[in-house]
Structures are given as structure tokens and as C-alpha cells.
Amino acid sequence: MAALQHQCFAGLRGELRFDEPMSAHTTWRVGGPADHYYRPADIDDLATFLRQLPEDEPLFWLGLGSNILVRDGGVRGTVIAYFGGLNEIIHLGDGLVKVGAGLACAKIARFCAKQGLVGAEFLSGIPGAMGGALAMNAGAFGGETWPLVERVEVIDRHGKRLLRDAAEYQAGYRRVVAPVQDEWFVAAWLKLAAGDSAQAMMDIRQLLARRAATQPTQQANAGSVFRNPPGDYAARLIEACGLKGESIGDAVVSEKHANFIVNRGSATASDIEQLIHHVSTTVKQQQGIELIREVHLVGADR
């Protein structure tokens, strides 16, 4: 793999960094350096960058940095940081809203409510960007992303963009199967119903208050660590094992919500990963249920 320090790029308007600490870009506030880190100015700029990358350059796409654990050894290859660059949002009429992959889900929820569109209020409880929500069919408060999706725009590693209908994807609980590998979401068209704007905004405020009351929103975390098993809740199983408050280093199972692990201040990614393993092993031993991680592990150990 050729080092990008020696690559001559033309026409870029975004920002390319080298040895960028991922702890500055993840909600757990941990993670070693990425070899290369690119924040595109917009979709056209992203396409320009991708077209000039070496064919064998590994890519990792980063939104708000939630739902991932970047290991202490960092990320080999290039991180595409699309949050903030791919942030278009337009009400096209007839309940159709075009949303960039880099827009925070909470902002989308508020925009739609203010436009008098309902059905996206649950997005206010997802601590990530639309790209990640599309990739994993993120959900909160009983709602999921893909039932709203009419079509998406994707881009491949050569910078080619195309539209795909939602029917081309198989979406289930926290998983999405794409028709083609090595394509990444850059935009989505959401179809919503007309409704009462004031009521929708009130519903969002209530959902956010509920989230703040039940989740450790004021501490560094990455969202739910494990998927809920069929007919049960990961948090209930973890709490039943007496694991609330369990810690390794500064990584702690939240006292507020057992399916959250918080960084008390100086946790390492290794601390968090060890605690995740300890929790899943204990639940398996005591409850006979194997918890499946919702959080994605990224990068290399030291």
C-alpha cells in the first residue's frame, strides 16, 4: 500500500490529515491514530478524492464516531470522515426529504418536525449520523431507519455515484444486506407523512428527556453495546448478573443503563474491549444467552 504522504492529489477541497488520533473523533474518546484521515468538503469532493486513491488502500467510513470501538493500535489505511461535509437536507415536497449521510440523526428529526412531517421523531434518540443509521438500520424508541427510506445514493471506491431503490436492500434488526459490496451511502430520500409540527416537536422533547433519564448521555459512551436478544433485553440480562458498576480500568458498566459502557475519563480501548468480553462471557455463563455486539470493533491492537 502506497503511503498517501507521497501521493499527489489534484483538485481537492477537503482536509487530509496523517496519523490522526481517532480518540478525537469517537464518542468513547478512545482509539489510536488513523494512517490517513480525509474530511471531504461535499460529495463531489469525496468523489474526486476516491478516484485518486490507490486501488489497494483500505477504507473506513466514519460518521459521528458512535457505535464503534477503535482499538489502541489505530486504523490502517484511510478514514473517510463524512460528518459535516455530506450534510445536505432538503424538503422536496409531498413528504419526501433528501438527507446527506453526514447529517446527525437528531437534526434530521427536528428538521422534519418543523416541516410538519411525522414519523422521524425516533431519530432524535440515535446518537449518530444518517450514514451509520442506514448501514445498520439504527433504531430507537420503537422506530427503525429503513422503513422511512425510499431510495439511497451510494458511492464506490472509484468515486462512481448511483441511485438504488430501498427494495434492493434487506434490512433487519440492526443489520442491512446490500446488493453490492464496497458501496457506501452518501444520501437518502426519506418518505414521511404530513402531521402536526408542534406535536412532533413536543414528542421529540419528550423522547430526549426520556433518553437523558435512562441513559448516561453526559458520559463518554458509544450507545448500546449489545443487541437485544429475541424476547428480552440485553440490559436486563447484564443487570441480572450484577454487572452494573463493573469496571476494568476506567471503563465501567453504567449504573444508569446496563447496556452502556462509559469511559470514566482515562479508559483505553483495550479496557473497554476487555469489559465487553467480560460482560458477554458472564451473561453466557449465568443466563445461557450469547449476547451479540452492536458496537463494531475497528483497527489493530497495539
N, C-alpha and C positions, 0 to 999 in steps of 0.2 A: 504493500500500500504506500503510495507516494505521500510524503508529508506535504500538507497544504501550504506550509510556510514557503515552499518553493514553487507553488502553483501561481501562475499569472492569470488572474481573473479580470474580465473586461465588463464594464457597464453595470457593476453592482452599486446599489444604493443603500443596502442594508449594512449591518455591522458584523464583521468577522473577528472573533477572538480566539486566542490559543491558550491551552492549559487553563481553561475557565473553571473555577471551583463550583461544582454543582450544588454545594451547600447553600449558595446564594440564590438558588433558583428552585428549590424544593420546599414543600411545606413542612417537612420533618426537619429541615435545616441541617441535613447531613448529606454527605456524598463527596467523593474525590473529584479530581479535575477531568473535564472532557478535553480530549485532544484538540478538537475544533468545535466552535460554538458560533452558529450563524443566526442572527435575528433579521429576517427579511423585512423590507420596507412594505411590501404588498405582494399579492400573488404573482404579478408579472416579474417582480424582482426575484422571488423564490424560483420561478421557472428558469430565469437567467442563470442563477447560481447552480441549480441542479444540472443544467445542460453542460456545465463546465467541470463538474466533479469527475474524478477518476472512477472508472467503472466498478472498481473493487472497494470503494470507500463505504464502510458500514455507516448506516444512518439510524439515528434515533430521534423521534419526534416528541417535542416537549411542549405542553400547554402551561397550565398554572403550577405544575410540579406536585400536584396531589396524586394520591393513588399509586405512587411509585416509591421504591426504596433504592436509591443509587448507592451502590457499595463504596467502601472507602477507597478502593483502587481506582475509581472513576470510570469513565466511558471511553472506549477506544473508537476512533472514527469521528463522525460529525454529529453534533446535536443541532437539530433544526428547532429553534425556539420561536414558534409561530404566535405565541400570545402577544397581543399588542399590535402585530403587523396585519394579520388577517382578521380585522375587526369590523368589517362592513355589516351593517344591519339596515334593511330596507323593508318597509311595508309596501308590498306590491299591489295590494287591493284584494278583495274577495277572500280575506282571511289568510293570504299567503305572505310569509315573511322570509326573506333571504338573509341568512346569518353566516358570517365568516367563522371559520374554525377556531380562530384565536380569541373569540369574544367570551367573556366569563358568563357562565350559565345564569348567574344571578342577575346580570344586566339584561339578558335576553328576557327573563321572566318579567322584569319591571317594564321594559320597552313594550312588550306585548300587552301587558295590563293597561298601560297608558294609552295604547291604541284601541282599547275596547275589545281586545281579543282574549279569550279564555282557553284554558287547557294547558298552559305552560307554567302555571304558578309553582308547581313542584320543582321546577328547575332552580328556584331560589335556594333550595336545600342541597344542591350539588356543588361542592367546593372545587370546581374545575372549569375548563373551557369546553366549548362545543365539540372540538375535535376529539377530545378524550371521551366525552359523553357519547359520541357516535361510535367510537371504536369499541366501547364496552357495554353499550346500551345502559348507560348510567340511569339510576333511578333514585327517587326519594319520596317519602310520604305517599306511597302507593302508585306513583306515576313512573313511567319509563320513557326514554327518549324516542325510540324508533316508531312507536305508534303515531308520533307527530310528523314524521318525515315523509315527504312526497318524493323528493329526489335529492341527489347529492352531486357535488363536483369533486372530482379526485384529481390527483397529480401523480405521475410515476417518477422514478428516479432520473429519467431523461428530460423532465420538465414538460412532458406532454399532459395536457389537461383534457378531461372529458366528463360528460354528464352520465349518471347512472340513475335508473329508477330505484325506488326503495324496494320494489319487489325482487330485485336482483340479489338482495342480502337476506340472510337467515339470521334473525335476531331472537335471542332467548334471554334467560336471566343472566345478566352480566356477561354476555358473550355475543359476538357478531361474527358470522362467517361471510367473508367477502367472495365475490365471484372470481377475483383475480388477486394474486399476491403482489406485494410491493407497489401498492397504490395507497395514497394517503388522502384523507379528507381535507379539503380546503374550504368548503362551503356546504350549506344545506338549505333546502327550502322546506319550511315547516307550515303545515296546514292547520289552522286554528278556527274555532267558532267565534262568532260575534257574541259579546256579552257585556255585562256591566263593569265599566272600568273601575269605579270606586270600590265595588265589592271585590274585584280581583286584587286591587292594591291592599285592601284590608286582609284578604286571605293570605297574601304574601307576608304581610307584617306578622300575622298570627303564626304562620309556618316558621318564620325566622325566630320568633320568640320561643316557640316550642323547641326548635333546634338548639338555641342557646341554653335552654333549661335542661336539656337532656344529653348534650354532647359537649366535650371540652373545647369549645370554639376559641377560648382565649389562650390555649396552649398549643405548641407546635405538634401537629399530627398530620396524618395523610388520609384521613377519612376511615371508613370501616376497613378493618384488616382482613376479615374473613367474610365469605358469602354466608347467607343464612341457609342452613340445610333444609330440605323439604319438610314443611310442617313444624319447623322450630326456629329458634333464633340463636345465632352464634353467641350473642351477649349473654343470654340466659344460661347456656351451657358453660361458658367461661366463668360466670359468676357462681354457678353451682359447684364449680371445682375450687372455689375460694381463692381465685386468682386476682381479684381486684386488688390493686396496690402492689402486686408482684413486680419486682424490678431486677434489671441487670444493668449495672452502671447507672446512667441517668435515663434509661429507657424504662417506662413504667406503664403497666396496665391501668388505664384510667379508672379512678374511683367513681367517676360520673357515668361512664358508659364502658362496659367491659370489653366491647369490640373495638375499642380505640386504644392505641398505644401512643403515649405522649413523650416528647423529648423534654425532660425537666430542665435542660439547659446545656449540658455538655455531652449528651449521648453521642456515640458513634453509630454508623450504620451497622457495624458488627454487633453492637449491643442490641440494637433493635431486631436484627435478624435472629440472634440467639433467643431473644424473648419470644418472637413469633414461633420459633421452633418449639420452645418450652411449653407455650400455651397449647399448641396443636397436639403435642405429644401427651400432655396431661389430660386434655379433653378426650383423646382417643383411649387412654388407659382407664379413665374413670367413667366416661359416659358411653364408650363404644362407638363414637361417631368421629369420622375423619373430617375435620374442617378443611375447606378449600380456600386458599388465599384469594382475596380480591385484589390485594396490593401486588403490583408487579415488581420483581427484583431485577435490577438493571446493573450492568457493569461488572467489574472484576474486583476480587478481594485484593488486599494489599500484597 
